[in-house]
Amino acid sequence: MQIRLSCLVTVIGLATIAAPVVGQFRVTPGNAKGGKPFGEPWAGIPDSFRDFNVPEWPVPIDLEQWQQTERPRTRNTILKLLGELPPRPDPARVKVLSREDRGEFILERFEFFNGVDMTVPGILAIPKQLRRPAPAIIGMHGHSGSKEDYVPDPTKASSLGWMLAQRGYVVAAIDGYFNGERVGEGPRGETERGAAGQELSLFKLHLWQGRTLWGMMLRDEQCLIDYLQTRPEIDKGRIGATGGSMGCTRAWWTAAIDERIQAVVGVACFTRYTELLAHGSSHGIYYFVPGVLKHFDTEAIYALVAPRPMLQLSGDQDHGAPLDGVEVLEMKVGAVYRLHGQPDNFLSVVYKDTGHEYLPDMRRRMVEWFEKHLPVKR
């Protein structure tokens, strides 16, 4: 496997950021399926849809001003854009449905009513080897996935849950809206045309009610964090989040609005909205937050995670995360971590000739990132 360091230089506003960005790598894997190479940005896009007047987000250059003024203002902005989210329910009302001995770990299944519209099913995998409260990693599934993606399976080397649980991490996951056991539980019940129809109905309904589907999805993850902090097996001050695709996006958005996420690993969704538009790419409708581009692109949201450790793993042919957008994020987000004096807490790895994939090397790096930044105390 060949690795090289990417040195980037950018000028942002009046501040010149000329230091090499030390936390960015390009990797050539041997087992990627690949994707479709990108063409020129804005090619084929009508002129009337090219200029969105997205305000240029000024990378902060004064740490005190960023922490005391700009950062709180940015967070308040995205919280308002997510809509009028109701107060979260009491985590004491979570119901444990079953507790199963799986040999090296205990698998619990639980559920909670999110206080608004749906029951949320989840899993908790607790290693038997625990001698003290351990870090918990929240696994966030992708679109059309489920919490079952993070149930540890010792028979599969690729099992994300097992890779974490065997190293002493408590693993938690829930089914997101319109996924897993929640399919058929939307506003039109079983008459809905599958998960896609339910996704669209939920998006419309939440807008009518003054909130967003995306905000409610993040709120469910916060409900899970509330519950994890009541569990004696878990070190409540050391909770991480990871996921691929839609799960990646949930991970960094949740960390942006909730400081209780102490480390993040995202796979296949390190992206800016401007470059998605420029390359004619898009995501499921769940992803869209009304009004966000009136304020900034996603670098402002990622910046809220700093200086907490964040690893992003991307494919250079992934049309859900165009490479030119990744490069902008590397520069701007890296600058925020340097401002905090924590450049090593941010790492972006781009895999060549790789599409929307979760490669074995990505899984390895995910585990190593948590072992480095949220180590299990023996």
C-alpha positions in Angstrom: 0.0 0.0 0.0 1.5 3.3 -1.1 0.9 6.4 1.0 2.0 10.0 0.4 1.6 13.2 2.3 -0.5 15.9 0.7 0.8 19.5 1.3 -1.8 22.1 0.7 -1.7 25.9 0.7 -4.7 28.2 0.7 -5.6 31.8 1.1 -8.8 32.4 3.0 -10.0 36.0 3.4 -7.2 38.1 4.6 -5.5 35.3 6.4 -2.9 33.3 4.5 -2.6 29.7 5.7 0.7 28.6 4.3 1.7 25.8 6.6 1.7 22.2 5.2 -1.4 20.4 6.2 0.2 17.4 8.0 -3.0 15.3 8.6 -4.0 14.4 5.0 -3.0 11.3 3.1 -3.7 9.7 -0.3 -3.8 5.9 -0.3 -3.8 3.4 -3.1 -5.8 0.4 -2.0 -5.6 -3.0 -3.7 -9.2 -4.1 -3.4 -11.4 -1.1 -4.2 -14.3 -1.5 -6.7 -14.0 2.0 -7.9 -16.5 4.5 -9.2 -17.1 6.8 -12.0 -14.4 9.5 -12.5 -15.5 13.1 -12.0 -15.8 15.5 -14.9 -15.4 19.2 -14.8 -17.4 21.0 -12.1 -20.6 22.6 -13.3 -20.4 20.8 -16.7 -23.9 20.4 -18.0 -25.4 22.5 -15.2 -27.6 25.4 -16.6 -26.2 28.8 -15.9 -29.2 29.8 -13.8 -28.3 27.1 -11.3 -24.6 27.8 -11.0 -24.5 30.8 -8.7 -26.0 30.1 -5.3 -24.3 33.0 -3.6 -23.2 30.8 -0.7 -21.4 33.1 1.7 -17.7 32.4 2.1 -17.1 31.1 5.6 -14.1 32.9 7.0 -11.8 30.4 8.7 -11.2 31.7 12.2 -7.8 33.2 12.9 -8.4 34.3 16.5 -9.0 31.4 18.9 -10.6 33.4 21.7 -13.0 35.1 19.3 -13.8 31.8 17.7 -14.5 30.1 21.0 -16.4 32.9 22.6 -18.3 34.4 19.7 -18.1 32.8 16.3 -18.4 29.1 17.4 -21.5 29.7 19.6 -23.1 31.7 16.8 -22.5 29.0 14.3 -23.9 26.3 16.5 -27.0 28.4 17.3 -27.5 28.9 13.6 -27.5 25.3 12.7 -29.7 24.4 15.7 -32.3 27.0 14.5 -32.1 25.6 10.9 -32.8 22.1 12.2 -36.2 23.3 13.4 -38.2 23.4 16.6 -37.0 20.1 18.1 -39.1 19.0 21.1 -37.4 18.2 24.5 -35.9 14.8 24.7 -37.7 12.1 26.8 -36.4 10.8 30.1 -33.8 8.0 29.5 -35.1 6.2 32.5 -38.0 5.1 30.4 -35.9 3.0 28.0 -37.1 -0.6 28.1 -34.6 -3.5 27.9 -36.4 -6.1 25.9 -33.8 -8.9 26.0 -30.4 -9.8 27.3 -28.5 -12.6 25.5 -25.2 -14.2 26.4 -23.1 -14.3 23.2 -20.0 -15.8 24.6 -17.5 -13.0 24.8 -20.2 -10.3 25.1 -23.7 -9.7 26.3 -26.2 -8.4 23.6 -29.1 -6.3 24.9 -32.0 -5.2 22.8 -33.9 -2.1 24.0 -36.4 0.4 22.8 -37.6 3.9 23.7 -40.4 6.2 22.6 -38.7 9.3 21.3 -41.4 11.5 22.8 -42.8 12.6 19.5 -43.9 10.0 17.0 -42.0 6.7 17.0 -40.5 3.9 19.1 -36.8 3.6 18.5 -35.3 0.1 18.7 -31.6 -0.4 19.6 -28.8 -2.7 20.5 -26.1 -2.6 23.1 -23.1 -5.0 23.0 -21.3 -5.2 26.3 -17.9 -7.1 26.5 -17.7 -9.5 29.4 -14.1 -8.6 30.0 -15.0 -5.2 31.5 -13.3 -4.4 34.8 -14.3 -0.8 34.9 -16.6 1.6 32.9 -15.5 1.5 29.2 -15.8 3.8 26.3 -18.9 3.4 24.1 -18.9 3.7 20.4 -22.2 4.6 18.7 -22.4 2.9 15.3 -24.6 4.8 12.8 -25.8 2.8 9.9 -26.1 4.0 6.3 -29.1 4.5 4.1 -31.1 1.3 3.9 -29.0 -0.2 6.7 -30.0 -0.9 10.3 -28.6 -1.3 13.8 -27.9 -4.9 12.9 -24.9 -3.7 11.0 -23.2 -3.1 14.4 -24.2 -6.3 16.1 -20.8 -8.0 16.8 -20.3 -11.2 14.8 -17.1 -13.1 15.8 -17.4 -15.3 12.7 -16.8 -12.3 10.3 -13.5 -10.5 10.2 -15.4 -7.5 8.7 -17.9 -7.2 11.5 -17.6 -3.6 12.7 -19.3 -4.4 16.0 -17.0 -7.3 16.7 -13.8 -5.3 15.8 -14.8 -2.9 18.5 -16.3 -5.2 21.1 -13.4 -7.6 21.1 -11.1 -4.7 22.0 -13.3 -3.8 25.0 -15.6 -1.2 23.6 -19.3 -1.1 24.4 -21.1 -0.9 21.1 -24.5 0.8 20.7 -26.7 1.4 17.7 -30.3 2.4 16.9 -32.5 2.1 13.8 -32.8 5.5 12.2 -36.1 6.8 10.8 -37.3 4.8 7.8 -34.7 2.1 8.4 -34.6 -1.3 10.0 -37.5 -2.1 12.2 -38.9 1.4 11.7 -39.8 0.7 8.1 -43.6 0.6 7.9 -44.0 2.7 11.1 -44.2 6.1 9.4 -47.1 8.5 9.1 -48.9 6.3 6.6 -48.1 3.0 8.3 -47.9 -0.2 6.3 -49.6 1.5 3.4 -46.4 3.4 2.7 -44.4 2.3 -0.4 -41.4 1.0 1.4 -38.6 3.0 3.1 -38.3 5.5 0.3 -41.9 6.5 0.5 -41.7 6.7 4.2 -38.7 8.9 4.0 -40.5 11.4 1.8 -43.6 11.4 4.0 -41.6 12.0 7.1 -39.7 14.9 5.5 -42.9 16.6 4.5 -44.6 16.0 7.8 -41.8 17.4 9.9 -41.6 20.5 7.7 -45.3 21.1 8.4 -44.6 20.8 12.1 -41.8 23.3 12.0 -38.9 20.9 12.2 -36.8 18.8 9.9 -36.4 15.1 9.4 -32.6 15.5 9.7 -33.0 17.3 13.0 -35.2 14.5 14.3 -32.7 11.9 13.2 -30.0 13.7 15.1 -32.3 14.1 18.1 -32.8 10.3 18.2 -29.0 9.8 18.4 -29.0 12.3 21.3 -31.7 10.3 23.0 -29.3 7.3 22.7 -26.5 9.3 24.2 -28.8 10.2 27.1 -29.4 6.5 27.7 -25.8 5.5 27.4 -24.8 8.0 30.1 -27.1 6.2 32.6 -25.4 2.8 32.1 -22.9 1.8 34.7 -20.8 -0.2 32.2 -20.1 3.0 30.2 -17.6 5.8 30.9 -20.0 8.6 30.2 -17.2 11.0 29.4 -15.8 8.8 26.6 -18.4 8.3 23.9 -17.4 8.1 20.2 -19.5 8.0 17.0 -18.8 6.3 13.7 -20.7 5.4 10.5 -20.6 5.1 6.7 -22.5 7.1 4.2 -25.6 8.4 5.9 -24.1 7.2 9.2 -21.0 9.2 8.5 -23.1 12.3 8.1 -25.1 11.6 11.3 -21.8 11.1 13.2 -20.3 14.5 12.3 -23.5 16.4 12.6 -24.3 14.9 16.0 -20.8 15.7 17.2 -21.2 19.3 15.9 -24.3 19.9 18.0 -23.5 17.6 21.0 -20.2 17.9 22.9 -20.7 14.5 24.5 -19.4 12.9 21.4 -15.6 12.9 22.1 -14.3 11.3 18.9 -15.6 10.8 15.3 -14.7 8.4 12.5 -16.6 9.1 9.3 -16.5 6.9 6.1 -17.7 8.0 2.6 -19.5 11.3 3.3 -16.8 13.9 4.0 -18.6 16.4 1.8 -19.5 20.0 0.9 -22.9 20.9 -0.6 -21.4 23.3 -3.2 -19.4 20.5 -4.8 -22.4 18.2 -4.7 -24.3 20.8 -6.8 -21.3 21.4 -9.1 -21.1 17.7 -10.0 -24.8 17.0 -10.2 -24.7 14.8 -7.2 -27.3 14.6 -4.4 -28.3 12.6 -1.4 -31.6 11.2 -0.1 -34.1 13.9 0.9 -33.5 13.2 4.6 -30.2 15.0 4.3 -31.5 18.5 3.4 -31.7 21.3 5.9 -33.7 24.3 4.7 -31.7 27.6 4.6 -28.2 26.3 5.4 -26.6 27.7 2.2 -27.8 31.1 3.2 -25.2 31.0 5.9 -22.3 28.7 5.0 -21.2 25.4 3.6 -20.4 22.3 5.7 -16.9 23.4 6.8 -18.6 25.6 9.4 -20.4 22.5 10.8 -17.3 20.4 10.8 -15.4 23.2 12.5 -17.7 22.8 15.5 -16.2 19.3 16.1 -12.7 20.8 16.7 -10.6 20.2 18.6 -12.1 16.7 19.3 -10.5 13.9 17.3 -12.0 13.4 13.9 -11.0 11.0 11.1 -12.6 11.1 7.7 -12.1 8.3 5.1 -13.1 9.0 1.5 -12.9 7.6 -2.0 -11.7 9.9 -4.8 -14.5 8.6 -7.1 -17.3 8.8 -4.5 -20.0 11.0 -6.0 -21.5 11.4 -2.6 -18.4 13.3 -1.6 -16.7 14.9 -4.6 -12.9 15.1 -4.3 -12.7 18.9 -4.9 -15.0 19.4 -2.0 -12.9 17.1 0.2 -9.8 19.1 -0.6 -11.5 22.4 0.5 -12.6 20.8 3.7 -9.1 19.5 4.4 -7.7 23.0 4.1 -10.4 24.8 6.1 -11.1 22.2 8.8 -7.4 21.5 9.2 -6.8 25.2 9.8 -9.3 25.2 12.6 -7.6 22.3 14.3 -4.3 24.1 14.0 -5.8 27.2 15.5 -6.7 25.0 18.5 -3.1 23.7 18.6 -4.4 20.2 17.9 -3.5 19.5 14.3 -3.0 15.7 14.9 -6.7 15.4 16.0 -7.8 15.8 12.4 -7.0 13.4 9.7 -8.4 13.0 6.2 -7.5 9.9 4.2 -8.5 9.7 0.5 -8.4 6.3 -1.3 -7.5 6.4 -5.0 -9.7 4.7 -7.6 -12.4 4.2 -4.9 -16.1 4.9 -5.0 -18.7 4.8 -2.3 -17.1 2.0 -0.4 -16.1 0.9 3.1 -12.8 -0.9 2.6 -11.0 -3.2 5.0 -8.2 -0.6 5.4 -10.9 1.9 6.4 -12.2 -0.5 9.1 -8.7 -0.9 10.4 -8.1 2.8 10.6 -11.5 3.3 12.3 -10.6 1.0 15.1 -7.1 2.4 15.5 -8.4 5.9 15.7 -10.6 5.0 18.7 -7.8 3.0 20.3 -5.6 6.1 20.1 -8.1 8.7 21.2 -10.6 6.7 23.4 -8.4 3.9 24.7 -9.9 1.1 26.8 -8.4 1.2 30.3 -7.4 -2.3 31.3 
